[in-house]
Amino acid sequence: MDYRKSKAPVDTVTRNIMDLCEETGNIYESVAIISKRANQISVEIKQDLSKKLQEFASYNDTLEEVFENREQIEISRYYEKLPKATLLATQEFIEGNVFWRDPSKDQTL
């Protein structure tokens, strides 16, 4: 999923609990699915940010030389303005874009 093009809100939105548990039948299961997806999204965003900031990294470890790099600041600000991983995962779950399964229910003997 491209988190940059997501329709997820930037601010916290109050959700109806009954809407979240329609698909699974259990609110706790829905929250567990959303939290696992949020963890995946946050790892993906962190890797993407680290890769972009690595391009501007300086390897001089002297305390006297501190450089302010405009590109790094702009990239960091951009990522700060993105919706949080939890909001992205919740939006994906509501739209039905999250694949999940319960191994205990899938057992066929």
Contact map, one row per residue, 1 for C-alpha under 8 A:
1110000000000000000000000000000000000000000000000000000000000000000000000000000000000000000000000000000000000
1111110000000000000000000000000000000000000000000000000000000000000000000000000000000000000000000000000000000
1111110000000000000000000000000000000000000000000000000000000000000000000000000000000001000000000000000000000
0111110000000000000000000000000000000000000000000000000000000000000000000000000001000000000000000000000000000
0111111000000000000000000000000000000000000000000000000000000000000000000000000000000000000000000000000000000
0111111100000000000000000000000000000000000000000000000000000000000000000000000000000001000000000000000000000
0000111110000000000000000000000000000000000000000000000000000000000000000000000000000000001000000000000000000
0000011111000000000000000000000000000000000000000000000000000000000000000000000000100011001000000000000000000
0000001111111000000000000000000000000000000000000000000000000000000000000000000000100010000000000000000000000
0000000111110000000000000000000000000000000000000000000000000000000000000000000011110010000000000000000000000
0000000011111000000000000000000000000000000000000000000000000000000000000000000000100000000000000000000000000
0000000011111100000000000000000000000000000000000000000000000000000000000000000000000010000000000000000000000
0000000010111110000000000000000000000000000000000000000000000000000000000000000000000000000000000000000000000
0000000000011111000000000000000000000000000000000000000000000000000000000000000000000000000000000000000000000
0000000000001111101100000000000000000000000000000000000000000000000000000000000000000000000000000000000000000
0000000000000111111100000000000000000000000000000000000000000000000000000000000000000000000000000000000000000
0000000000000011111110000010000000000000000000000000000000000000000000000000000000000000000000000000000000000
0000000000000001111111000010000000000000000000000000000000000000000000000000000000000000000000000000000000000
0000000000000011111111000000000000000000000000000000000000000000000000000000000000000000000000000000000000000
0000000000000011111111100010010000000000000000000000000000000000000000000000000000000000000001000000000000000
0000000000000000111111111110110000000000000000000000000000000000000000000000000000000000000000000000000000000
0000000000000000011111111100000000000000000000000000000000000000000000000000000000000000000000000000000000000
0000000000000000000111111000000000000000000000000000000000000000000000000000000000000000000000000000000000000
0000000000000000000011111110110000000000000000000000000000000000000000000000000000000000000000000000000000000
0000000000000000000011111110000000000000000000000000000000000000000000000000000000000000000000000000000000000
0000000000000000000011011111110000000000000000000000000000000000000000000000000000000000000000000000000000000
0000000000000000110110011111111000000000000000000000000000000000000000000000000000000000000000000000000000000
0000000000000000000000000111111100000000000000000000000000000000000000000000000000000000000000000000000000000
0000000000000000000010010111111110000000000000000000000000000000000000000000000000000000000000000000000000000
0000000000000000000110010111111111000000000000000000000000000000000000000000000000000000000000000000000000000
0000000000000000000000000011111111100000000000000000000000000000000000000000000000000000000000000000000000000
0000000000000000000000000001111111110000000000000000000000000000000000000000000000000000000000000000000000000
0000000000000000000000000000111111111000000000000000000000000000000000000000000000000000000000000001000000000
0000000000000000000000000000011111111100000000000000000000000000000000000000000000000100110010000000000000000
0000000000000000000000000000001111111110000000000000000000000000000000000000000000000100100000000000000000000
0000000000000000000000000000000111111111000000000000000000000000000000000000000000000000000000000000000000000
0000000000000000000000000000000011111111100000000000000000000000000000000000000000000000100000000100000000000
0000000000000000000000000000000001111111110000000000000000000000000000000000000000001111100000000000000000000
0000000000000000000000000000000000111111111000000000000000000000000000000000000000001000000000000000000000000
0000000000000000000000000000000000011111111100000000000000000000000000000000000000000000000000000000000000000
0000000000000000000000000000000000001111111110000000000000000000000000000000000000001001100000000000000000000
0000000000000000000000000000000000000111111111000000000000000000000000000000000000001000000000000000000000000
0000000000000000000000000000000000000011111111100000000000000000000000000000000000000000000000000000000000000
0000000000000000000000000000000000000001111111110000000000000000000000000000000000000000000000000000000000000
0000000000000000000000000000000000000000111111111000000000000000000000000000000000000000000000000000000000000
0000000000000000000000000000000000000000011111111100000000000000000000000000000000000000000000000000000000000
0000000000000000000000000000000000000000001111111110000000000000000000000000000000000000000000000000000000000
0000000000000000000000000000000000000000000111111111000000000000000000000000000000000000000000000000000000000
0000000000000000000000000000000000000000000011111111100000000000000000000011001000000000000000000000000000000
0000000000000000000000000000000000000000000001111111110000000000000000000000000000000000000000000000000000000
0000000000000000000000000000000000000000000000111111111000000000000000000000000000000000000000000000000000000
0000000000000000000000000000000000000000000000011111111100000000000000000010000000000000000000000000000000000
0000000000000000000000000000000000000000000000001111111110000000000000010010000000000000000000000000000000000
0000000000000000000000000000000000000000000000000111111110000000000000000000000000000000000000000000000000000
0000000000000000000000000000000000000000000000000011111110000000000000000000000000000000000000000000000000000
0000000000000000000000000000000000000000000000000001111111000000000010110000000000000000000000000000000000000
0000000000000000000000000000000000000000000000000000111111100000000000000000000000000000000000000000000000000
0000000000000000000000000000000000000000000000000000000111110000000000000000000000000000000000000000000000000
0000000000000000000000000000000000000000000000000000000011111000000000000000000000000000000000000000000000000
0000000000000000000000000000000000000000000000000000000001111100100000000000000000000000000000000000000000000
0000000000000000000000000000000000000000000000000000000000111110000000000000000000000000000000000000000000000
0000000000000000000000000000000000000000000000000000000000011111110000000000000000000000000000000000000000000
0000000000000000000000000000000000000000000000000000000000001111110000000000000000000000000000000000000000000
0000000000000000000000000000000000000000000000000000000000000111110000000000000000000000000000000000000000000
0000000000000000000000000000000000000000000000000000000000010111111000000000000000000000000000000000000000000
0000000000000000000000000000000000000000000000000000000000000111111100000000000000000000000000000000000000000
0000000000000000000000000000000000000000000000000000000000000000111110000000000000000000000000000000000000000
0000000000000000000000000000000000000000000000000000000000000000011111000000000000000000000000000000000000000
0000000000000000000000000000000000000000000000000000000100000000001111111000000000000000000000000000000000000
0000000000000000000000000000000000000000000000000000000000000000000111111100000000000000000000000000000000000
0000000000000000000000000000000000000000000000000000000100000000000011111110000000000000000000000000000000000
0000000000000000000000000000000000000000000000000000100100000000000011111111000000000000000000000000000000000
0000000000000000000000000000000000000000000000000000000000000000000011111111100000000000000000000000000000000
0000000000000000000000000000000000000000000000000000000000000000000001111111110000000000000000000000000000000
0000000000000000000000000000000000000000000000001001100000000000000000111111111000000000000000000000000000000
0000000000000000000000000000000000000000000000001000000000000000000000011111111100000000000000000000000000000
0000000000000000000000000000000000000000000000000000000000000000000000001111111110000000000000000000000000000
0000000000000000000000000000000000000000000000000000000000000000000000000111111111000000000000000000000000000
0000000000000000000000000000000000000000000000001000000000000000000000000011111111000000000000000000000000000
0000000000000000000000000000000000000000000000000000000000000000000000000001111111000000000000000000000000000
0000000001000000000000000000000000000000000000000000000000000000000000000000111111100000000000000000000000000
0001000001000000000000000000000000000000000000000000000000000000000000000000011111110000000000000000000000000
0000000111100000000000000000000000000000000000000000000000000000000000000000000011111011000000000000000000000
0000000001000000000000000000000000000000000000000000000000000000000000000000000001111111000000000000000000000
0000000000000000000000000000000000000110110000000000000000000000000000000000000000111111100000000000000000000
0000000000000000000000000000000001100100000000000000000000000000000000000000000000011111110000000000000000000
0000000111010000000000000000000000000100000000000000000000000000000000000000000000111111111000000000000000000
0010010100000000000000000000000000000100100000000000000000000000000000000000000000111111111100000000000000000
0000000000000000000000000000000001101100100000000000000000000000000000000000000000001111111110000000000000000
0000000000000000000000000000000001000000000000000000000000000000000000000000000000000111111111000000000000000
0000001100000000000000000000000000000000000000000000000000000000000000000000000000000011111111100000000000000
0000000000000000000000000000000000000000000000000000000000000000000000000000000000000001111111111100000000000
0000000000000000000000000000000001000000000000000000000000000000000000000000000000000000111111111100000000000
0000000000000000000100000000000000000000000000000000000000000000000000000000000000000000011111111000000000000
0000000000000000000000000000000000000000000000000000000000000000000000000000000000000000001111111000000000000
0000000000000000000000000000000000000000000000000000000000000000000000000000000000000000000111111110000000000
0000000000000000000000000000000000000000000000000000000000000000000000000000000000000000000111111110000000000
0000000000000000000000000000000000001000000000000000000000000000000000000000000000000000000110011111000000000
0000000000000000000000000000000000000000000000000000000000000000000000000000000000000000000000011111100000000
0000000000000000000000000000000010000000000000000000000000000000000000000000000000000000000000000111110000000
0000000000000000000000000000000000000000000000000000000000000000000000000000000000000000000000000011111001000
0000000000000000000000000000000000000000000000000000000000000000000000000000000000000000000000000001111111000
0000000000000000000000000000000000000000000000000000000000000000000000000000000000000000000000000000111111100
0000000000000000000000000000000000000000000000000000000000000000000000000000000000000000000000000000011111100
0000000000000000000000000000000000000000000000000000000000000000000000000000000000000000000000000000011111100
0000000000000000000000000000000000000000000000000000000000000000000000000000000000000000000000000000111111110
0000000000000000000000000000000000000000000000000000000000000000000000000000000000000000000000000000001111111
0000000000000000000000000000000000000000000000000000000000000000000000000000000000000000000000000000000001111
0000000000000000000000000000000000000000000000000000000000000000000000000000000000000000000000000000000000111
